[in-house]
Amino acid sequence: MTPATRRRGTALEAALLEAAWDELSEVGYAALTMEGVAARARTSRAVLYRRWPNRPELVVAALRHHTSAAPIGVPDTGTLRDDLLALLRHMSARVGEVAGVFSFLIADYYREAGLPPAALRERAVADARSEMALILERAIERGEIRPERLSPRIATLPVDLVRHDLIMTQAPVPDATLVEIVDRIFLPLVTS
């Protein structure tokens, strides 16, 4: 019989956050308890409370851990259109699993933590905004878009539209919709 190995440091934290994610996915935010997460992680509540003072903070950390496990990355295909489609396709496929949990979490988290949905998104979900900014910078350098046509809202429009669809449908966004967002909505706004 092999003695149990005591987890420490990053290995322990990863195990705790994975247990929190699994519990959140299985029972939802409303039924998630520190006791349930501790039991799933085979540890004590005290171990959780030493790292996260309450349930909202644990959930934010679990979401951040889960979304950062497979970062989106910045496509560099050589064209703005193809870069955008690659980013949005990856976002749809990867973030789709988070969107379901996130949409049900928003109302309960707001009530408990007193923070609006945007604050939860900013704190927890690895966002595609920095990837989008890099894609747009490259497109400006290549002369594909006019920088004076980029307001902050327009610059995030494709990502925001995909995020909206993910949350509202609880499913990956169809490729035809992604193409429509890029070709019929975004590119006409930023190109001459």
JONOR-V758520 format. One record per backbone hydrogen bond with DSSP energy under -1.0 kcal/mol. NH is the residue of the N-H (numbers start at 1). CO is the residue of the C=O. E is the energy in kcal/mol with one decimal. If there is no record, write none. Layout:
BEGIN
NH;CO;E / NH;CO;E
END
This chain:
BEGIN
11;8;-1.1 / 12;8;-1.3 / 13;9;-2.5 / 14;10;-2.6 / 15;11;-2.0 / 16;12;-2.4 / 17;13;-2.6 / 18;14;-2.5 / 19;15;-2.1 / 20;16;-2.3 / 21;17;-2.4 / 22;18;-2.6 / 23;19;-2.5 / 24;20;-2.7 / 25;21;-2.9 / 26;22;-2.1 / 27;23;-3.1 / 28;24;-1.7 / 37;33;-2.1 / 38;34;-2.6 / 39;35;-2.6 / 40;36;-2.3 / 41;37;-2.3 / 43;38;-2.5 / 48;44;-1.1 / 49;45;-2.9 / 50;46;-1.6 / 51;48;-1.3 / 52;48;-3.0 / 58;54;-1.8 / 59;55;-2.6 / 60;56;-2.4 / 61;57;-2.1 / 62;58;-2.4 / 63;59;-2.7 / 64;60;-2.5 / 65;61;-2.6 / 66;62;-2.6 / 67;63;-2.6 / 68;64;-1.9 / 83;79;-2.5 / 84;80;-2.8 / 85;81;-2.5 / 86;82;-2.3 / 87;83;-2.5 / 88;84;-3.0 / 89;85;-2.5 / 90;86;-2.2 / 91;87;-2.7 / 92;88;-2.6 / 93;89;-2.3 / 94;90;-3.1 / 95;91;-2.3 / 99;95;-2.5 / 100;96;-1.1 / 102;98;-3.1 / 103;99;-2.8 / 104;100;-1.3 / 105;101;-1.6 / 106;102;-1.7 / 109;105;-3.1 / 110;106;-2.5 / 111;107;-2.1 / 112;108;-2.3 / 113;109;-3.5 / 114;110;-2.0 / 120;116;-1.6 / 121;117;-2.6 / 122;118;-2.6 / 123;119;-2.2 / 124;120;-2.4 / 125;121;-1.6 / 132;128;-2.7 / 133;129;-2.6 / 134;130;-1.9 / 135;131;-2.2 / 136;132;-2.5 / 137;133;-2.4 / 138;134;-2.3 / 139;135;-2.0 / 140;136;-2.3 / 141;137;-2.3 / 142;138;-2.0 / 143;140;-1.2 / 144;139;-2.7 / 146;190;-2.2 / 149;146;-2.0 / 150;147;-1.8 / 155;151;-2.6 / 156;152;-1.0 / 160;156;-2.8 / 161;157;-2.7 / 162;158;-2.1 / 163;159;-2.7 / 164;160;-2.4 / 165;161;-2.2 / 166;162;-2.6 / 167;163;-2.3 / 168;164;-2.7 / 169;165;-2.7 / 170;166;-1.7 / 178;174;-1.8 / 179;175;-2.6 / 180;176;-2.0 / 181;177;-2.5 / 182;178;-2.1 / 183;179;-3.4 / 184;180;-2.1 / 185;180;-1.1 / 186;181;-2.8 / 187;182;-2.8 / 189;186;-1.2 / 190;186;-1.2 / 191;187;-2.1
END
